[in-house]
Every structure is written in structure tokens, then in C-alpha cells.
Amino acid sequence: MNLRPSSLHGHLRNMVFVMRVIGAFFIFMGLLMCGPMLGALSTLGSESLLVALIDLVATSLTTIFAILVIWWSVTILRASFFIQRRQRYRFCRIAVVLLCLFVPFGTILGLWTRFLLQRDSIRLEFDAPTEAQLTIATDASEAAKDGVDRDSDLVT
């Protein structure tokens, strides 16, 4: 498949949108999964000890899973922002692997994102310096040309 650079940017823009939708959806689902924990705490004294203990363990495991789902979702949302800004290439690749765990849509989106992130043209955009980095480098090179050593001014 031969994708032109302009179409790659369109694909990345679409992937960022879908990653944000999936992330927001799973954050919502994770919050819904935390609801049974509140119900289990309210009925703790009305049942026998064994039933209450089993209910507490089950809802605790559900809550731990919900927190894990929310963490995954926040990671996916952060990766979508980093992909849009072309920052933190390694973090984005790791987040794409986590995205594959959200079956079936996350797997499809994760594999497609991984395929696009491996392309040289996209990787070069992540490696390209930002305007702020270029400004700092320009200021440093101008200071070096003027013969100013800023580190020697600090040491007295």
C-alpha cells in the first residue's frame, strides 16, 4: 500500500479522533463499573458475614479492574494528544500496544496506528525539533559566535 504523505496526515488526524472517542468511552465505562462498590458498602451490615465478604471481594476486584480500564483510557488519550503534536514517539508506540487490548475496535485501531507510526515519514516528524528547540539552539549558537560563555559567568 503506497500512502502519500498528505494522506498519512489525514489518517493520523482520523486516528487521533477515534483514539479520543475510544478513550472517553472506556473512561465512562470504568466509572460505571465503580458503581457496584458503593452498593456493596451500603448493604454490608444486612447480610451474613460470608455473603458480605464474597460481595466485597467481588466488587473490590471489579473496582480494581475499573481503575485499570480508566488508566488505560487516560494513557490512550494522552497518546492521541502526543500523536497530534508529534511528540514522545516511544510513549505513543507503547500506548498503541495498550490500545490493542480494547477488543475489537482498539485492536484494529492499534494495529493501524502502529503501521502508520512505523513509516519513516511519520517518524521523522516526531524526531524533528520544535520551534522552541530551534530558538534555543539559535540563541546558543549566536552566543558561541559572540564568544560569550554563560557557564563561566555563573562560577565566581
Secondary structure, 3 states (H helix, E strand, C coil): CCCCHHHHHHHHHHHHHHHHHHHHHHHHHHHHHCHHHHHHHHCCCCCCHHHHHHHHHHHHHHHHHHHHHHHHHHHHHHHHHHHHHCCCHHHHHHHHHHHCCCCCHHHHHHHHHHHHHCCHHHHHHHHCCCHHHHHHHHHHHHHHHHCCCHHHHHCC
